[in-house]
Amino acid sequence: MSKNSGKTKRLVGMSIFTALVVVLTVIATFVKFGPFSITLALAPIVVGAAVYGPKSGAWLGGVFGFVVLLMCIFGADVGGAILWNVNPFATAVLCIVKGAAAGWAAGLVYHALSKKSVTLGVVLAAVCSPIVNTGIFCLAMATLYQATLAEWAAAAGSNVVSFVFLGLIGVNFLVELLVNVVLTPVIARIVKVGRKEIA
């Protein structure tokens, strides 16, 4: 394959993954458990990170974060809109950083493990991505939005720790993780084909 042909295939592939991330993020705005939307875009982020590398995963995650930020600003993501009103700068940084980190981490995990087993690399990348995404979100809530977190916990009749684990992490995280794990065989097949195409 010529160098230009490889670059063109990469550009087309990344364009398709970017479009998928945008569409799935917008659709996910309407799928909620609690105050926050479920993240459906992690699967194409993981695939893109596996096929094109950690930097591409970070790009796709950053696109996801940017679309989430727009949903927060325009009120489509109700929980995110509250955070935007409390601290716009922190919310913007949080959205972009947690998405980019989730994609970058997935790419690193895949590329570290795929030489031994593509399937193992995909499985652990698919598990890693929602852990990083949710972990950074919860860390930000506990440090940057303490008063808001305390208000939400009180409104739910819970203490902060229980609310974080049952409300913020609980159902949303489990659904995101389950979606990624269920899609793992499909992701593995796509990655194998994608890696051959760009080789």
C-alpha positions in Angstrom: 0.0 0.0 0.0 1.4 3.4 -0.9 1.9 6.0 1.8 -0.8 8.3 0.4 -3.2 5.4 0.2 -2.6 4.6 3.9 -3.1 8.2 4.9 -6.3 8.4 3.0 -7.6 5.2 4.5 -6.7 6.5 8.0 -8.4 9.8 7.3 -11.6 8.1 6.0 -11.6 5.7 9.0 -11.1 8.4 11.6 -13.8 10.5 9.9 -16.3 7.6 10.1 -15.4 7.0 13.8 -15.7 10.7 14.6 -19.2 10.8 13.0 -20.2 7.7 14.9 -19.1 9.2 18.2 -21.0 12.4 17.5 -24.2 10.6 16.5 -24.1 8.2 19.5 -23.4 10.9 21.9 -26.4 13.0 20.8 -28.6 9.9 20.8 -27.4 9.0 24.3 -28.7 12.4 25.6 -32.1 10.7 25.6 -31.0 7.6 27.5 -30.8 8.4 31.2 -30.6 6.6 34.4 -30.6 9.3 37.1 -29.4 12.8 36.2 -26.8 11.9 33.7 -26.9 10.3 30.2 -25.5 6.9 29.5 -22.3 7.0 27.4 -22.9 5.0 24.2 -20.0 6.4 22.3 -17.2 4.4 24.1 -17.4 1.4 21.8 -16.3 3.4 18.6 -13.8 5.2 20.7 -12.3 1.9 21.8 -12.3 0.6 18.2 -10.7 3.8 16.9 -8.0 3.7 19.7 -7.2 0.0 18.9 -7.1 0.4 15.1 -5.3 3.8 14.9 -3.5 4.2 18.3 -3.8 6.1 21.6 -3.6 9.6 20.0 -6.6 8.7 17.8 -8.4 7.4 20.8 -7.7 10.7 22.6 -9.1 12.6 19.6 -12.3 10.5 19.5 -12.7 10.8 23.2 -12.1 14.6 23.0 -14.8 14.8 20.3 -17.2 12.9 22.6 -16.3 15.3 25.4 -16.9 18.3 23.2 -20.4 17.1 22.2 -21.2 16.3 25.8 -20.1 19.9 26.7 -22.5 21.3 24.0 -25.3 19.2 25.5 -24.5 20.7 28.9 -24.4 24.2 27.6 -27.7 23.9 25.7 -29.5 22.0 28.6 -30.0 18.7 26.7 -28.0 17.0 29.5 -29.8 18.2 32.6 -27.2 17.1 35.2 -24.4 18.5 33.0 -26.3 21.8 32.6 -26.4 22.1 36.4 -22.6 21.7 36.6 -22.2 24.2 33.7 -24.2 26.8 35.7 -22.1 26.1 38.8 -18.7 26.3 37.1 -18.5 26.6 33.3 -14.7 26.5 33.0 -14.4 23.4 35.2 -17.2 21.7 33.3 -15.7 22.4 30.0 -12.3 21.0 31.1 -13.9 18.0 32.7 -15.9 17.1 29.6 -13.0 17.2 27.3 -10.4 15.7 29.6 -12.4 12.7 30.8 -13.4 11.8 27.2 -9.9 12.2 25.8 -8.3 10.3 28.7 -10.8 7.4 28.3 -9.9 7.1 24.6 -6.1 7.5 25.2 -6.1 4.9 28.0 -8.1 2.5 25.9 -5.5 2.8 23.1 -2.6 2.4 25.5 -4.1 -0.7 27.1 -4.9 -2.3 23.7 -1.5 -1.7 22.3 0.3 -2.9 25.4 -1.7 -6.2 25.3 -2.6 -6.9 21.7 0.8 -8.4 20.9 0.0 -11.3 23.2 -3.8 -11.4 22.3 -6.0 -9.1 20.3 -9.0 -10.4 22.2 -7.5 -9.7 25.6 -6.3 -6.3 24.4 -9.9 -5.4 23.2 -11.6 -6.7 26.4 -9.3 -4.8 28.7 -9.5 -1.7 26.6 -13.3 -1.9 26.6 -13.3 -2.3 30.4 -10.6 0.5 30.9 -12.5 3.1 28.9 -15.6 3.4 31.1 -13.5 3.1 34.3 -11.4 6.1 33.3 -14.4 8.1 32.1 -16.4 7.5 35.2 -13.4 7.7 37.6 -12.4 11.2 36.4 -16.0 12.3 36.6 -16.4 11.1 40.2 -13.1 12.6 41.2 -14.1 16.0 39.7 -17.5 15.8 41.5 -15.8 15.1 44.8 -13.2 17.9 44.4 -14.8 20.6 42.2 -18.5 20.3 42.9 -18.6 19.3 46.5 -21.6 21.5 47.4 -23.6 20.3 44.3 -22.8 16.7 45.2 -23.9 17.2 48.8 -27.2 18.8 47.5 -27.9 16.0 45.2 -27.2 13.4 47.9 -29.4 15.2 50.3 -32.2 15.4 47.7 -31.9 11.7 47.2 -32.1 11.0 50.9 -28.6 9.6 51.0 -25.1 10.4 52.2 -22.5 11.5 49.7 -20.5 8.3 49.6 -23.6 6.2 49.0 -24.9 8.6 46.4 -21.6 8.5 44.5 -21.5 4.7 44.4 -25.2 4.1 43.9 -26.2 7.2 42.0 -23.3 8.4 40.0 -21.3 5.2 39.5 -24.0 2.6 40.0 -26.4 2.1 37.1 -24.7 4.5 34.6 -21.3 2.9 34.9 -22.6 -0.7 34.9 -24.7 0.0 31.7 -21.6 1.6 30.0 -19.4 -1.3 31.1 -22.0 -3.9 30.0 -22.5 -2.3 26.6 -18.7 -2.4 26.0 -18.3 -6.0 27.3 -21.3 -7.2 25.2 -19.8 -5.5 22.1 -16.3 -6.9 22.7 -16.5 -9.8 20.2 -17.8 -7.4 17.5 -15.1 -4.8 18.4 -12.4 -7.5 18.2 -13.5 -8.5 14.7 -13.6 -4.9 13.5 -10.2 -4.2 15.0 -8.7 -7.3 13.3 -10.1 -6.2 9.9 -9.1 -2.6 10.5 -5.5 -3.4 11.5 -5.2 -5.5 8.3 -6.5 -2.7 6.2 -4.0 -0.1 7.4 -1.1 -2.6 7.6 
